[in-house]
């Protein structure tokens, strides 16, 4: 005997983009077959051009059962958080792709799929270009200083991006000035950010010791902290993060073999 599937779809649309309602409503049916995929791992991001506007759509993978229950009854979904956090960032004067909508699909009462829709950002640069141990600043000191200043600004405004990693900070240089934008924002904290949380927030960034020392110098100056303490904290949490990742990769390797 087959259990009949009951599917319920919730769609929230930014009032400014109500004219895209038809397209947004069609996304669960067309996402797999249409659009241009620009990122695919656990989740997938595609771009669509609708009435001359380039739109990003992030499709979140189906959660494991325990998370389906959690997202249904106890926690906001990643799509809802990304949508609402985008408005909060913009309210605080921090650049992030403009939120258009989010979609949640429940099957037999539990979350099965979700989407976050936003305007496509024109910013293409990201901080992966610094590599890790084997690369110097490569004449990009100005970019490092601008990034450190941007980080100090968002922390001073009470924003802590939990996934603060090289691919989640986009930038461009325009009129001789660097502009930054935060993406992948479904994990954020809005609170007072002190020296320890602020400095440990850089742990997932990649770069050699010179890279972190340069960040610490500008970040400390912008926030009124002591340089040596910032430097010590950043290098400490950088080391902790790398050990954690090395251990994780070793476990994955053992499981594969």
Sine and cosine of phi, psi and omega as CSV:
sin_phi,cos_phi,sin_psi,cos_psi,sin_omega,cos_omega
0.00,0.00,0.81,-0.59,-0.03,-1.00
-1.00,-0.03,0.70,-0.72,0.06,-1.00
-0.99,0.17,0.76,-0.65,-0.01,-1.00
-0.96,0.28,0.78,-0.62,0.02,-1.00
-0.99,0.16,0.77,-0.64,0.06,-1.00
-0.92,-0.38,0.89,-0.46,-0.06,-1.00
-0.93,-0.36,0.75,-0.66,0.03,-1.00
-0.82,-0.57,0.74,-0.67,-0.03,-1.00
-0.90,-0.44,0.77,-0.64,0.06,-1.00
-0.93,-0.36,0.79,-0.61,0.01,-1.00
-0.80,-0.60,0.82,-0.57,0.09,-1.00
-0.90,-0.44,0.81,-0.58,-0.07,-1.00
-0.86,-0.50,0.72,-0.70,0.12,-0.99
-0.85,0.53,0.83,-0.56,-0.05,-1.00
-0.78,0.63,-0.51,0.86,0.01,-1.00
-0.90,0.43,-0.40,0.91,-0.10,-0.99
-0.90,-0.43,0.50,0.87,0.03,-1.00
-0.87,0.50,-0.45,0.90,0.00,-1.00
-0.92,0.40,-0.20,0.98,0.02,-1.00
-0.99,-0.13,0.17,0.99,-0.08,-1.00
-0.80,0.60,-0.73,0.68,-0.05,-1.00
-0.87,0.50,-0.70,0.71,0.02,-1.00
-0.90,0.44,-0.72,0.70,-0.03,-1.00
-0.88,0.48,-0.68,0.73,0.01,-1.00
-0.89,0.45,-0.45,0.89,-0.04,-1.00
-1.00,0.10,-0.20,0.98,-0.14,-0.99
-0.82,0.57,-0.70,0.71,0.00,-1.00
-0.85,0.53,-0.47,0.88,0.00,-1.00
-1.00,0.06,-0.58,0.82,-0.14,-0.99
-0.99,-0.15,-0.29,0.96,-0.16,-0.99
-0.82,0.57,-0.69,0.72,-0.08,-1.00
-0.91,0.42,-0.51,0.86,-0.15,-0.99
-0.96,-0.29,-0.30,0.95,-0.06,-1.00
-0.85,-0.53,0.10,-0.99,0.03,-1.00
1.00,0.07,0.22,-0.98,-0.03,-1.00
-0.94,-0.34,0.91,-0.41,-0.05,-1.00
-0.96,0.29,0.83,-0.56,0.01,-1.00
-0.92,-0.40,-0.15,0.99,0.05,-1.00
-0.35,-0.94,0.73,-0.69,0.02,-1.00
-0.53,-0.85,0.90,-0.44,0.10,-0.99
-0.57,-0.82,-0.87,-0.49,0.10,-0.99
-0.90,0.44,-0.68,0.73,0.05,-1.00
-0.94,-0.35,0.20,-0.98,0.01,-1.00
-0.75,-0.67,0.63,-0.77,0.07,-1.00
-0.89,-0.46,0.76,-0.64,0.06,-1.00
-0.81,-0.59,0.46,-0.89,0.13,-0.99
-0.96,-0.28,0.59,-0.81,0.07,-1.00
-0.75,-0.66,0.60,-0.80,0.10,-1.00
-0.96,-0.28,0.90,-0.44,-0.04,-1.00
-0.83,-0.56,0.88,-0.47,-0.02,-1.00
0.78,0.63,0.65,0.76,0.06,-1.00
0.99,0.12,-0.02,1.00,-0.01,-1.00
-0.96,-0.27,0.77,-0.64,0.04,-1.00
-1.00,0.05,0.81,-0.59,-0.11,-0.99
-0.85,-0.53,0.65,-0.76,0.10,-0.99
-0.99,-0.13,0.69,-0.72,0.09,-1.00
-0.80,-0.60,0.86,-0.51,0.04,-1.00
-0.97,-0.22,0.84,-0.54,0.02,-1.00
-0.98,-0.22,0.87,-0.49,0.01,-1.00
-1.00,0.02,0.68,-0.74,-0.01,-1.00
-0.91,0.41,0.37,-0.93,0.03,-1.00
-0.90,0.45,0.82,-0.57,-0.03,-1.00
-0.94,0.34,0.35,-0.94,0.12,-0.99
-0.92,0.40,0.30,-0.95,-0.15,-0.99
-0.80,0.60,-0.73,0.69,-0.05,-1.00
-0.88,0.47,-0.59,0.81,0.03,-1.00
-0.97,0.25,-0.51,0.86,0.08,-1.00
-0.87,0.49,-0.65,0.76,0.03,-1.00
-0.93,0.38,-0.71,0.70,-0.02,-1.00
-0.87,0.48,-0.73,0.68,-0.02,-1.00
-0.94,0.34,-0.39,0.92,0.02,-1.00
-0.99,0.16,-0.64,0.77,-0.16,-0.99
-0.91,-0.42,-0.42,0.91,-0.17,-0.98
-0.85,-0.53,-0.45,0.89,-0.08,-1.00
-0.77,-0.64,0.46,-0.89,0.13,-0.99
-0.94,0.34,0.57,-0.82,0.03,-1.00
-0.94,0.35,0.29,-0.96,0.04,-1.00
-0.87,0.50,-0.62,0.79,-0.01,-1.00
-0.91,0.42,-0.70,0.72,0.01,-1.00
-0.91,0.41,-0.66,0.75,0.01,-1.00
-0.90,0.44,-0.70,0.72,0.01,-1.00
-0.86,0.51,-0.67,0.74,0.00,-1.00
-0.90,0.43,-0.77,0.63,-0.06,-1.00
-0.95,0.31,-0.60,0.80,0.02,-1.00
-0.91,0.40,-0.52,0.85,0.03,-1.00
-0.88,0.48,-0.69,0.73,0.04,-1.00
-0.90,0.44,-0.63,0.78,-0.01,-1.00
-0.91,0.42,-0.67,0.74,0.05,-1.00
-0.88,0.47,-0.72,0.69,-0.01,-1.00
-0.89,0.47,-0.61,0.79,0.03,-1.00
-0.89,0.46,-0.53,0.85,-0.01,-1.00
-1.00,-0.02,0.12,0.99,0.05,-1.00
0.98,0.21,0.46,0.89,0.00,-1.00
-0.93,-0.37,0.76,-0.65,-0.09,-1.00
-0.96,0.27,0.73,-0.69,0.09,-1.00
-0.40,-0.92,0.45,-0.89,0.02,-1.00
-0.81,0.58,0.70,-0.71,-0.05,-1.00
-0.88,0.48,0.82,-0.58,0.00,-1.00
-0.95,0.30,0.70,-0.72,0.01,-1.00
-0.94,-0.33,-0.70,0.72,-0.06,-1.00
-0.18,-0.98,0.22,-0.97,0.24,-0.97
-0.63,-0.78,0.47,-0.88,-0.05,-1.00
-0.78,-0.62,0.69,-0.72,0.12,-0.99
-0.82,-0.58,0.75,-0.66,0.02,-1.00
-0.88,-0.47,0.82,-0.57,0.03,-1.00
-0.93,-0.37,0.72,-0.69,0.06,-1.00
-0.90,-0.44,0.83,-0.55,-0.07,-1.00
0.79,0.61,0.65,0.76,0.11,-0.99
1.00,0.04,-0.15,0.99,-0.02,-1.00
-0.88,-0.47,0.55,-0.84,0.01,-1.00
-0.86,0.52,0.75,-0.66,0.03,-1.00
-0.85,-0.52,-0.42,0.91,-0.06,-1.00
-0.37,-0.93,0.51,-0.86,0.10,-1.00
-0.49,-0.87,0.43,-0.91,-0.02,-1.00
-0.70,-0.71,0.58,-0.81,0.15,-0.99
-0.87,-0.50,0.78,-0.63,-0.07,-1.00
-0.90,-0.43,0.75,-0.66,0.01,-1.00
-0.55,-0.84,0.23,-0.97,0.12,-0.99
-0.93,0.37,0.55,-0.84,0.05,-1.00
-0.97,0.24,0.77,-0.64,0.01,-1.00
-0.99,0.13,0.64,-0.77,0.04,-1.00
-0.98,0.20,-0.20,0.98,-0.02,-1.00
-0.95,0.30,0.80,-0.59,-0.09,-1.00
-0.90,-0.44,-0.36,0.93,-0.02,-1.00
-0.96,0.28,0.56,-0.83,0.14,-0.99
-0.65,-0.76,0.17,-0.99,-0.17,-0.99
-1.00,0.09,0.18,0.98,0.06,-1.00
-0.92,0.39,-0.30,0.95,-0.08,-1.00
-0.90,0.44,-0.23,0.97,-0.02,-1.00
-0.99,0.10,-0.12,0.99,0.02,-1.00
0.86,0.51,-0.65,-0.76,0.02,-1.00
-0.63,-0.78,-0.83,-0.56,-0.16,-0.99
-0.84,0.54,-0.60,0.80,-0.22,-0.98
-1.00,0.02,0.04,1.00,-0.04,-1.00
-0.89,-0.46,0.61,-0.79,0.06,-1.00
-1.00,0.03,-0.13,-0.99,0.01,-1.00
-0.94,0.35,-0.30,0.95,0.11,-0.99
0.85,0.53,0.59,0.81,0.01,-1.00
0.96,0.27,0.26,0.97,-0.03,-1.00
-0.96,-0.27,0.50,0.87,-0.03,-1.00
-0.84,0.55,-0.61,0.79,-0.02,-1.00
-0.89,0.46,-0.65,0.76,0.02,-1.00
-0.92,0.40,-0.68,0.73,0.01,-1.00
-0.87,0.49,-0.69,0.72,0.01,-1.00
-0.89,0.45,-0.66,0.75,0.00,-1.00
-0.91,0.41,-0.64,0.77,0.02,-1.00
-0.91,0.42,-0.68,0.74,0.02,-1.00
-0.89,0.46,-0.64,0.77,0.01,-1.00
-0.92,0.40,-0.67,0.74,0.05,-1.00
-0.88,0.47,-0.69,0.73,0.02,-1.00
-0.88,0.47,-0.68,0.74,0.03,-1.00
-0.89,0.46,-0.61,0.79,0.00,-1.00
-0.90,0.44,-0.75,0.66,-0.06,-1.00
-0.93,0.37,-0.59,0.81,0.04,-1.00
-0.92,0.39,-0.64,0.77,0.03,-1.00
-0.90,0.43,-0.47,0.88,0.03,-1.00
-1.00,0.05,0.14,0.99,0.07,-1.00
0.98,0.20,0.54,0.84,-0.01,-1.00
-0.87,-0.49,0.81,-0.58,0.05,-1.00
-0.83,-0.56,0.94,-0.35,0.02,-1.00
-1.00,0.08,0.92,-0.39,-0.08,-1.00
-0.93,0.38,-0.52,0.86,0.05,-1.00
-0.98,-0.20,0.81,0.59,-0.05,-1.00
-0.98,0.18,1.00,0.07,-0.08,-1.00
-0.78,-0.62,0.24,-0.97,-0.10,-0.99
-0.79,0.61,-0.62,0.78,-0.05,-1.00
-0.98,0.17,-0.17,0.99,-0.07,-1.00
-0.98,-0.21,0.12,0.99,0.11,-0.99
-0.84,-0.55,0.95,-0.30,0.00,-1.00
-0.99,-0.11,0.43,-0.90,0.01,-1.00
-0.50,-0.87,0.30,-0.95,0.19,-0.98
-0.50,-0.87,0.41,-0.91,0.06,-1.00
-0.95,-0.31,0.88,-0.47,-0.05,-1.00
-0.72,-0.69,0.73,-0.69,-0.04,-1.00
0.77,0.63,0.70,0.71,0.05,-1.00
0.89,0.45,0.40,0.92,-0.01,-1.00
-0.68,-0.73,0.64,-0.77,0.01,-1.00
-1.00,0.07,0.68,-0.73,0.05,-1.00
-0.83,-0.56,0.67,-0.74,-0.06,-1.00
-0.86,-0.52,0.42,-0.91,0.03,-1.00
-0.59,-0.80,0.67,-0.75,0.01,-1.00
-1.00,-0.08,0.70,-0.72,0.09,-1.00
-0.77,-0.63,0.08,-1.00,-0.05,-1.00
0.80,0.60,0.86,0.52,-0.23,-0.97
-0.98,-0.21,0.35,0.94,-0.04,-1.00
-0.97,0.25,-0.16,0.99,0.09,-1.00
-0.87,-0.49,0.99,-0.13,-0.03,-1.00
-0.70,-0.72,0.40,-0.92,0.18,-0.98
-0.80,-0.60,0.68,-0.73,0.04,-1.00
-0.91,-0.42,0.97,-0.23,-0.13,-0.99
-0.25,-0.97,0.09,-1.00,0.08,-1.00
-0.94,0.34,0.79,-0.62,-0.04,-1.00
-0.95,-0.32,0.93,-0.36,-0.01,-1.00
-1.00,0.06,-0.12,-0.99,-0.09,-1.00
-0.91,0.42,-0.65,0.76,-0.04,-1.00
-0.93,0.36,-0.76,0.64,0.01,-1.00
-0.90,0.44,-0.63,0.78,-0.01,-1.00
-0.89,0.45,-0.74,0.68,-0.04,-1.00
-0.95,0.30,-0.59,0.81,0.01,-1.00
-0.95,0.33,-0.32,0.95,-0.01,-1.00
-0.91,0.42,-0.31,0.95,-0.01,-1.00
-1.00,0.04,0.00,1.00,-0.16,-0.99
-0.83,0.56,-0.57,0.82,-0.07,-1.00
-1.00,0.06,-0.09,1.00,0.07,-1.00
-0.93,0.37,0.46,-0.89,0.01,-1.00
-0.94,-0.33,0.58,-0.82,-0.03,-1.00
0.38,-0.92,0.30,-0.95,0.01,-1.00
-0.99,0.13,-0.06,-1.00,-0.06,-1.00
-0.86,0.50,-0.63,0.78,0.02,-1.00
-0.86,0.51,-0.63,0.78,0.03,-1.00
-0.86,0.51,-0.74,0.67,-0.03,-1.00
-0.95,0.33,-0.58,0.82,0.04,-1.00
-0.91,0.42,-0.62,0.78,0.02,-1.00
-0.91,0.41,-0.69,0.72,0.05,-1.00
-0.87,0.50,-0.73,0.68,-0.04,-1.00
-0.85,0.53,-0.64,0.77,-0.03,-1.00
-0.89,0.45,-0.76,0.64,-0.02,-1.00
-0.94,0.33,-0.68,0.73,-0.03,-1.00
-0.88,0.48,-0.71,0.71,0.00,-1.00
-0.88,0.48,-0.69,0.72,-0.01,-1.00
-0.89,0.45,-0.70,0.71,-0.05,-1.00
-0.91,0.41,-0.53,0.85,-0.08,-1.00
-0.98,-0.21,-0.03,1.00,0.02,-1.00
0.96,0.27,0.48,0.87,0.02,-1.00
-0.98,-0.18,0.21,-0.98,0.08,-1.00
-0.99,0.17,0.75,-0.66,-0.03,-1.00
-0.85,0.52,-0.75,0.66,-0.07,-1.00
-0.87,0.49,-0.61,0.79,0.02,-1.00
-0.93,0.37,-0.67,0.74,0.03,-1.00
-0.89,0.46,-0.72,0.69,0.00,-1.00
-0.86,0.51,-0.74,0.67,-0.01,-1.00
-0.87,0.49,-0.70,0.72,-0.01,-1.00
-0.92,0.40,-0.69,0.72,-0.02,-1.00
-0.89,0.45,-0.69,0.73,0.00,-1.00
-0.94,0.34,-0.58,0.82,0.04,-1.00
-0.88,0.47,-0.78,0.63,-0.05,-1.00
-0.96,0.29,-0.45,0.89,0.11,-0.99
-0.89,0.46,-0.71,0.70,0.01,-1.00
-0.89,0.45,-0.71,0.71,0.02,-1.00
-0.85,0.52,-0.71,0.71,-0.02,-1.00
-0.89,0.45,-0.68,0.74,-0.03,-1.00
-0.92,0.39,-0.61,0.79,0.05,-1.00
-0.91,0.42,-0.65,0.76,0.00,-1.00
-0.89,0.45,-0.70,0.72,-0.01,-1.00
-0.93,0.37,-0.61,0.79,0.02,-1.00
-0.90,0.44,-0.65,0.76,0.01,-1.00
-0.91,0.42,-0.67,0.74,0.01,-1.00
-0.89,0.46,-0.70,0.72,0.00,-1.00
-0.91,0.42,-0.58,0.82,0.02,-1.00
-0.91,0.41,-0.67,0.74,0.03,-1.00
-0.89,0.46,-0.70,0.71,0.02,-1.00
-0.87,0.50,-0.67,0.75,-0.02,-1.00
-0.89,0.45,-0.67,0.74,0.00,-1.00
-0.91,0.41,-0.64,0.77,0.01,-1.00
-0.91,0.42,-0.61,0.79,0.02,-1.00
-0.92,0.38,-0.62,0.79,-0.03,-1.00
-0.99,0.11,0.00,0.00,0.00,0.00
